[in-house]
Amino acid sequence: MAERKPPRPNLIKSIAGALIGVQSEKNREIDFSQQRPLPFILAGIAAIALFVGVLVAVSQLVAGG
């Protein structure tokens, strides 16, 4: 049985929608129908790390440090 991989734009759209809480029911069902959760987990961790990095950088700029 061939393993289905989520297309990269759909993966990015799913992660972004999930992070801000606006993902549609249709997209959520597509995400949960995938065979492997690992791409979503890794992309989610990367997105959160990027978000935290941006927050740290902005706070450094605002604090002048």
C-alpha distances in whole Angstrom, upper triangle without the diagonal:
4,6,9,13,16,18,21,24,22,22,25,26,25,26,30,30,29,32,34,33,33,29,29,27,24,23,23,21,19,19,18,15,13,11,13,17,18,19,21,23,24,25,27,28,29,31,33,34,35,37,39,40,41,43,44,45,47,49,50,51,53,55,56,55
4,6,9,13,15,18,21,19,19,22,24,22,24,27,27,27,29,32,31,31,27,27,26,23,21,22,20,17,17,17,14,12,10,12,16,16,16,19,21,21,22,24,26,27,28,30,32,32,34,36,37,38,40,42,43,44,46,47,48,50,52,53,52
4,6,10,12,15,18,16,16,19,21,19,20,24,24,23,26,29,28,28,24,24,23,21,19,19,17,15,14,14,12,9,7,8,12,13,13,15,17,18,18,21,23,23,24,27,28,29,30,33,33,35,37,38,39,41,43,44,45,47,48,50,48
4,7,9,12,15,13,13,16,17,16,18,21,21,21,23,26,25,25,21,21,20,18,16,16,15,11,11,12,10,7,7,8,11,12,12,13,16,17,17,19,21,22,22,25,27,27,28,31,32,33,35,37,37,38,41,42,43,45,47,48,47
4,6,9,12,10,9,13,15,14,15,18,19,18,21,23,23,23,19,20,20,17,15,15,15,11,10,12,11,7,8,8,10,10,9,11,14,14,13,16,18,18,19,22,23,23,25,27,28,29,31,33,34,35,37,39,39,41,43,44,43
4,6,8,7,6,10,11,10,12,15,15,15,18,20,20,19,16,16,17,14,11,12,12,9,8,11,10,7,9,9,10,11,8,9,13,13,12,14,17,17,17,20,21,21,23,25,26,27,29,31,31,32,35,36,37,39,41,42,41
4,6,5,6,9,10,11,12,14,15,16,18,20,21,19,16,17,18,16,12,14,15,11,11,14,13,11,13,13,13,14,10,11,15,15,13,15,18,17,17,20,22,21,22,26,26,26,28,31,31,32,34,36,36,38,40,41,40
4,5,5,6,9,10,11,12,14,15,17,19,20,19,16,18,19,17,14,15,17,13,12,16,16,13,15,14,14,13,10,10,14,13,10,13,16,14,14,17,19,18,19,22,22,23,25,27,27,28,31,32,32,34,37,37,37
4,5,5,6,8,10,11,12,14,15,17,18,16,14,15,17,16,12,15,16,13,12,16,17,15,18,17,16,16,12,12,16,15,12,14,17,15,14,18,19,18,19,22,22,22,24,27,27,27,30,32,31,33,36,37,36
4,5,5,6,9,10,10,12,14,15,16,14,11,12,14,12,9,11,12,10,9,13,13,12,15,15,14,15,11,11,14,14,12,13,17,16,14,18,20,19,19,23,24,23,25,28,28,28,31,33,33,34,37,38,38
4,5,5,6,9,10,11,12,14,15,14,12,14,15,14,10,11,13,10,8,12,13,11,14,12,11,11,8,7,11,11,8,10,13,12,11,15,17,16,17,20,21,21,23,25,26,27,29,31,31,33,35,36,36
4,5,5,6,8,10,11,13,14,13,12,14,16,15,12,13,15,13,11,15,16,15,17,16,14,14,10,9,12,11,8,9,12,11,9,13,15,13,14,17,18,18,20,22,23,23,26,28,28,29,32,33,33
4,6,5,6,8,10,11,12,10,9,11,13,13,9,11,14,12,11,14,16,15,18,17,15,16,13,11,14,14,11,11,15,14,11,14,17,15,15,19,20,19,21,24,24,24,27,29,29,30,32,34,34
4,6,5,6,9,10,10,9,7,9,11,11,7,8,11,9,8,11,13,12,16,15,12,14,11,8,11,13,10,9,13,13,11,14,17,16,16,19,21,20,22,24,25,25,28,30,30,31,33,35,35
4,5,5,6,9,10,10,9,12,14,14,11,10,14,13,10,13,15,14,17,15,12,13,10,7,9,10,7,6,10,10,8,10,13,12,12,15,17,17,18,21,22,22,24,26,27,28,30,32,32
4,5,5,6,8,9,8,12,14,15,12,12,16,15,13,16,18,17,20,19,16,16,14,11,13,13,10,9,12,11,8,10,13,12,11,14,16,15,16,20,20,20,22,25,25,26,28,30,30
4,6,5,6,5,5,8,11,12,9,10,13,13,12,14,17,17,20,19,16,18,15,12,14,15,12,11,14,15,11,13,16,15,14,17,19,18,19,22,23,23,25,27,28,28,30,32,33
4,6,5,6,6,9,11,13,10,9,13,13,11,13,16,16,19,17,14,16,14,10,12,14,11,9,12,13,11,11,15,15,13,16,19,18,19,22,23,23,24,27,28,28,30,33,32
4,6,8,9,12,15,16,14,13,16,17,14,16,19,19,21,19,16,17,15,12,12,14,11,8,11,12,8,8,12,12,10,13,15,15,15,18,20,19,21,23,24,24,26,29,29
4,6,8,12,14,16,14,14,17,18,16,18,21,21,24,23,19,20,19,15,16,17,15,12,14,15,11,11,15,14,12,14,17,16,15,19,20,19,21,24,24,24,26,29,29
4,6,9,11,14,12,11,15,16,15,16,19,20,23,22,19,20,19,15,16,18,16,13,16,17,14,14,18,17,15,17,20,19,19,22,24,23,24,27,28,27,30,32,33
4,6,9,12,10,10,14,15,14,16,19,20,23,22,20,22,20,16,18,20,17,15,18,19,16,16,20,19,17,20,22,21,21,25,26,25,26,29,30,29,32,34,35
4,7,8,7,7,10,11,10,13,15,16,20,19,17,19,17,14,16,18,16,14,17,18,16,17,20,20,18,21,23,22,23,26,27,27,28,31,32,32,34,36,37
4,5,5,6,9,10,11,12,14,16,20,20,18,21,19,16,19,21,18,17,21,22,19,20,24,23,22,25,27,26,27,30,31,30,32,35,35,35,38,40,40
4,6,5,6,9,10,11,12,15,18,19,18,21,20,17,19,22,20,18,22,23,21,22,26,26,24,27,30,29,29,33,34,33,35,38,38,38,41,43,43
4,5,5,6,9,10,11,13,17,18,17,20,19,16,19,22,20,19,23,24,22,23,27,26,26,29,31,30,31,34,35,35,37,39,40,40,42,44,45
4,5,5,6,9,10,11,15,16,14,17,15,13,16,18,16,16,19,20,18,20,23,23,22,25,27,27,28,31,32,32,34,36,37,37,39,41,42
4,5,5,6,9,10,14,14,13,16,15,12,14,17,15,14,18,19,18,19,22,23,22,24,27,27,27,30,32,32,33,36,37,37,39,41,41
4,5,5,6,9,12,14,13,16,16,14,16,19,18,17,21,22,21,22,25,26,25,28,30,30,31,34,35,35,37,39,40,41,43,45,45
4,6,5,7,11,12,12,15,14,12,15,18,16,16,20,21,20,22,25,25,25,28,30,30,31,33,35,35,37,39,40,40,43,45,44
4,5,6,9,10,9,12,10,8,12,14,13,13,16,18,17,18,21,22,22,24,26,27,28,30,32,32,34,36,37,38,40,42,41
4,5,8,9,8,12,12,10,12,15,15,14,18,19,19,20,23,24,24,26,28,29,30,32,34,34,36,38,39,40,42,44,43
4,6,9,10,13,13,12,15,17,17,17,20,22,22,23,26,27,27,29,31,32,33,35,37,37,39,41,42,43,45,47,46
4,6,7,10,10,10,12,15,15,15,18,19,20,22,24,25,25,28,29,30,32,34,35,36,38,40,41,42,44,45,44
4,7,9,10,11,13,15,16,17,19,20,21,23,25,26,27,29,31,32,33,35,36,38,39,41,42,44,45,47,46
4,6,7,8,10,11,13,14,16,17,18,20,22,23,24,26,27,29,30,32,33,35,36,38,39,41,42,44,43
4,6,5,6,9,10,11,12,14,15,17,18,20,21,23,24,26,27,29,30,32,33,35,36,38,39,41,39
4,5,5,6,8,10,11,12,14,15,16,18,20,21,22,24,26,27,28,30,32,33,35,36,37,39,37
4,6,5,6,8,10,11,12,14,15,16,18,20,21,22,24,26,27,28,30,31,33,34,36,37,36
4,6,5,6,9,10,10,12,14,15,16,18,20,21,22,24,25,27,28,30,31,33,34,36,35
4,6,5,6,9,10,11,12,14,15,17,18,20,21,23,24,26,27,29,30,32,33,35,33
4,5,5,6,9,10,11,12,14,15,16,18,20,21,22,24,26,27,29,30,31,33,31
4,5,5,6,9,10,10,12,14,15,16,18,20,21,22,24,26,27,28,30,31,30
4,5,5,6,9,10,10,12,14,15,17,18,20,21,23,24,26,27,28,30,29
4,5,5,6,9,10,11,12,14,15,16,18,20,21,22,24,26,27,28,27
4,5,5,6,9,10,10,12,14,15,16,18,20,21,23,24,26,27,26
4,5,5,6,9,10,11,12,14,15,16,18,20,21,23,24,26,25
4,5,5,6,8,10,11,12,14,15,16,18,20,21,22,24,23
4,5,5,6,9,10,11,12,14,15,16,18,20,21,22,21
4,5,5,6,9,10,10,12,14,15,17,18,20,21,20
4,5,5,6,9,10,11,12,14,15,17,18,20,19
4,5,5,6,9,10,11,12,14,15,16,18,17
4,5,5,6,9,10,11,12,14,15,16,15
4,5,5,6,9,10,11,12,14,15,15
4,5,5,6,9,10,11,12,14,14
4,6,5,6,9,10,10,12,11
4,5,5,6,9,10,11,10
4,5,5,6,9,10,10
4,5,5,6,8,9
4,6,5,6,5
4,6,5,6
4,5,8
4,5
4
